[in-house]
């Protein structure tokens, strides 16, 4: 993995993985992106991870609450998505009903929150969620990003999806910060960084014989 690889912020036609289990919202995403970009849809975690691991995806745009095998476990969904996205250097944007996710200034329905994460944001958010896994901390507040918006909207309209993609492009066009560069240096020393087992770890990469 090379964090110095250019992100597709200026690429015209993108391959987008949209993770959304609400049919109406998925139709809105299709309306927003169809024709301009290739869209791959997933409605639950297993199929989303299969796509990420087997297809070349430029960006992921994802709901927060969607089925996790049996039942709804958003933190497990997000942790696995963050890990796989970081491993494959895929920027990701979360689009969700804001009033469910610890945005305490919003005490009523009718808001959609968008958080676009570039590679630095991905690393910071993944390790933050991992450290907080045993604490009662709201999930959405742990997704670290300078590219965040809370919009007055009753649903995920085509305009909301388009806004999310625009924010993700902007996030990827920004200069890299220290987190991703540090991880890249660690990997350059023949080590690997993982948070898959619950806490960030640095592990020697086994040499291939």
C-alpha positions in Angstrom: 0.0 0.0 0.0 1.4 3.4 -0.9 -0.3 6.4 0.7 1.5 8.7 -1.8 -0.5 7.3 -4.7 -2.6 10.1 -6.2 -6.3 10.0 -5.3 -8.8 10.2 -8.2 -10.0 13.7 -7.3 -9.8 15.0 -10.9 -10.8 11.7 -12.6 -13.9 12.2 -14.7 -15.5 8.8 -14.6 -15.3 7.0 -11.3 -16.2 3.6 -10.0 -18.3 4.2 -6.9 -19.3 1.7 -4.3 -22.6 2.9 -2.7 -23.6 1.0 0.5 -27.3 1.7 1.3 -30.0 -0.7 2.4 -32.9 1.8 1.9 -34.3 1.2 -1.6 -35.5 4.8 -2.0 -32.2 6.2 -1.0 -30.4 3.8 -3.3 -32.6 5.0 -6.2 -31.6 8.6 -5.3 -28.0 7.6 -5.5 -28.5 6.0 -8.9 -30.2 9.1 -10.1 -27.3 11.3 -8.8 -24.5 9.2 -10.4 -26.0 7.2 -13.3 -24.4 8.0 -16.6 -21.5 10.0 -15.2 -20.0 7.2 -13.1 -20.0 3.4 -12.7 -22.0 2.5 -9.6 -21.8 -0.7 -7.7 -24.4 -1.1 -5.0 -24.3 -3.1 -1.8 -27.0 -3.3 0.9 -25.1 -5.1 3.7 -21.6 -5.6 5.1 -20.6 -9.0 3.6 -21.4 -8.0 0.0 -19.7 -4.6 0.5 -16.5 -6.2 1.7 -16.6 -8.7 -1.1 -16.7 -5.9 -3.6 -14.0 -3.9 -1.9 -11.7 -6.9 -1.9 -12.4 -8.0 -5.5 -13.1 -4.9 -7.5 -11.2 -1.7 -8.4 -13.2 1.0 -6.6 -12.3 4.7 -6.6 -14.6 5.9 -3.8 -16.9 4.4 -1.2 -20.1 6.3 -0.2 -21.8 4.6 2.6 -24.7 4.7 5.0 -23.9 4.1 8.7 -26.8 1.9 9.7 -27.2 -1.1 7.5 -27.4 -4.9 8.1 -24.3 -6.5 9.7 -24.8 -10.2 9.1 -27.6 -10.7 11.6 -28.9 -7.5 13.0 -27.8 -3.9 13.0 -24.4 -3.2 14.5 -23.1 0.1 13.0 -19.8 0.2 14.9 -18.8 -3.2 13.6 -19.9 -2.2 10.1 -17.8 1.0 10.2 -14.7 -0.5 11.8 -14.5 -3.2 9.1 -15.2 -0.7 6.3 -12.5 1.6 7.5 -10.0 -1.1 7.8 -10.6 -2.5 4.3 -10.8 1.0 2.8 -7.4 2.0 4.4 -5.7 -1.2 3.3 -6.8 -0.6 -0.3 -6.4 3.2 -0.2 -10.0 3.9 -1.0 -11.4 7.2 0.3 -14.8 6.9 1.9 -17.7 9.2 2.7 -20.5 8.5 5.2 -24.0 9.8 4.6 -26.5 9.4 7.4 -29.5 10.8 9.3 -27.7 13.2 11.6 -29.9 13.1 14.6 -29.1 9.4 15.3 -25.3 9.8 15.7 -24.4 12.0 18.7 -24.7 15.4 17.0 -26.1 16.8 20.2 -26.9 20.2 18.7 -29.6 18.5 16.6 -32.6 17.5 18.7 -35.1 17.1 15.8 -35.4 15.1 12.7 -34.7 16.4 9.2 -30.9 16.6 9.0 -28.5 14.6 7.0 -24.8 14.5 8.0 -21.9 13.9 5.6 -18.3 13.1 6.5 -15.8 12.6 3.8 -12.6 10.9 4.8 -9.3 10.9 2.8 -6.4 8.6 3.7 -5.3 10.6 6.7 -8.8 10.9 8.1 -9.3 7.1 7.5 -6.3 6.2 9.6 -7.2 8.7 12.4 -10.8 7.5 12.5 -10.0 3.8 12.5 -7.6 4.1 15.4 -9.9 6.3 17.3 -12.8 3.9 17.0 -10.5 1.0 17.9 -9.3 2.7 21.1 -12.8 3.6 22.1 -14.4 0.2 21.4 -15.2 -0.5 25.1 -16.5 3.0 25.9 -19.9 4.5 25.4 -19.0 7.0 22.8 -21.2 8.0 19.9 -19.9 6.4 16.7 -20.4 9.3 14.3 -18.4 11.7 16.5 -15.4 9.4 16.1 -15.2 9.7 12.4 -12.5 12.3 12.2 -12.7 14.6 9.2 -12.3 18.3 8.3 -14.8 17.7 5.5 -18.0 17.5 7.4 -21.4 19.0 6.7 -24.8 18.7 8.4 -27.5 19.6 6.0 -31.2 20.5 6.6 -32.8 17.7 4.6 -35.5 15.0 5.2 -33.9 12.3 3.2 -30.9 11.4 1.1 -31.9 13.1 -2.2 -29.8 13.0 -5.4 -28.5 16.4 -4.3 -27.3 15.0 -1.0 -25.4 12.1 -2.8 -23.9 14.6 -5.2 -22.8 16.8 -2.4 -21.1 13.8 -0.7 -19.1 12.9 -3.8 -18.1 16.6 -4.2 -16.9 16.7 -0.6 -14.9 13.5 -1.1 -13.2 14.8 -4.1 -12.3 18.0 -2.2 -11.0 15.9 0.7 -8.7 13.9 -1.6 -7.4 17.1 -3.2 -6.0 18.4 0.1 -2.4 18.1 1.1 -1.5 14.9 3.1 -1.1 15.3 6.8 1.3 13.3 9.0 -0.7 10.2 9.9 -0.7 8.6 6.4 2.9 9.5 5.8 3.9 7.9 9.1 2.1 4.7 8.3 3.7 4.7 4.9 7.2 5.1 6.5 6.4 2.2 8.9 5.5 0.0 5.9 8.7 1.1 4.2 10.6 -0.4 7.0 9.1 -3.8 6.3 6.4 -3.6 8.9 2.7 -3.6 8.6 0.1 -1.6 10.6 -3.2 -3.3 11.5 -6.1 -2.6 13.8 -8.1 -5.7 12.8 -7.7 -7.4 16.2 -9.0 -4.5 18.2 -6.0 -2.2 18.8 -3.4 -0.6 16.5 -0.4 -2.9 16.1 2.9 -2.9 14.2 3.7 -6.4 12.9 6.8 -7.5 10.9 5.9 -8.6 7.4 6.9 -12.2 6.8 9.4 -12.6 4.0 8.2 -14.7 1.1 10.3 -17.8 0.4 
